[in-house]
């Protein structure tokens, strides 16, 4: 879910490129345009991988960086092209744009 209230449901497994006007980086990538009212999201900003074992985000060399913010508010910068694990209800900052990863127990049980 994005900070403007929009949501996108994903299947497991999924790999998607998030950005202002994203393009796939690998054959299996799906693209998801991020609603960016901040002007801080790069065209292809980050890649989110969701598998049976968890979720990971990697920065694709964005201008304004990617961060994972846990439920206690601690921020972890995501190094370029290195995966960082994202847990349920963590926030992901793409520049100044925030989204939240919500993993449904119903979806988890079916996967």
Rosetta blueprint (number, residue, H / E / L):
1 X L
2 X E
3 X L
4 X L
5 X L
6 X L
7 X L
8 X L
9 X L
10 X L
11 X L
12 X L
13 X L
14 X E
15 X E
16 X E
17 X E
18 X E
19 X E
20 X L
21 X L
22 X L
23 X L
24 X L
25 X L
26 X L
27 X L
28 X L
29 X L
30 X E
31 X E
32 X E
33 X E
34 X L
35 X L
36 X L
37 X L
38 X L
39 X L
40 X L
41 X L
42 X L
43 X L
44 X L
45 X L
46 X E
47 X E
48 X E
49 X E
50 X E
51 X E
52 X L
53 X L
54 X E
55 X E
56 X E
57 X E
58 X E
59 X E
60 X L
61 X L
62 X L
63 X L
64 X L
65 X L
66 X E
67 X E
68 X E
69 X E
70 X L
71 X L
72 X L
73 X L
74 X L
75 X E
76 X E
77 X E
78 X L
79 X L
80 X E
81 X L
82 X L
83 X L
84 X E
85 X E
86 X E
87 X L
88 X L
89 X L
90 X L
91 X E
92 X E
93 X E
94 X E
95 X L
96 X L
97 X E
98 X E
99 X E
100 X E
101 X L
102 X L
103 X L
104 X L
105 X H
106 X H
107 X H
108 X H
109 X H
110 X H
111 X L
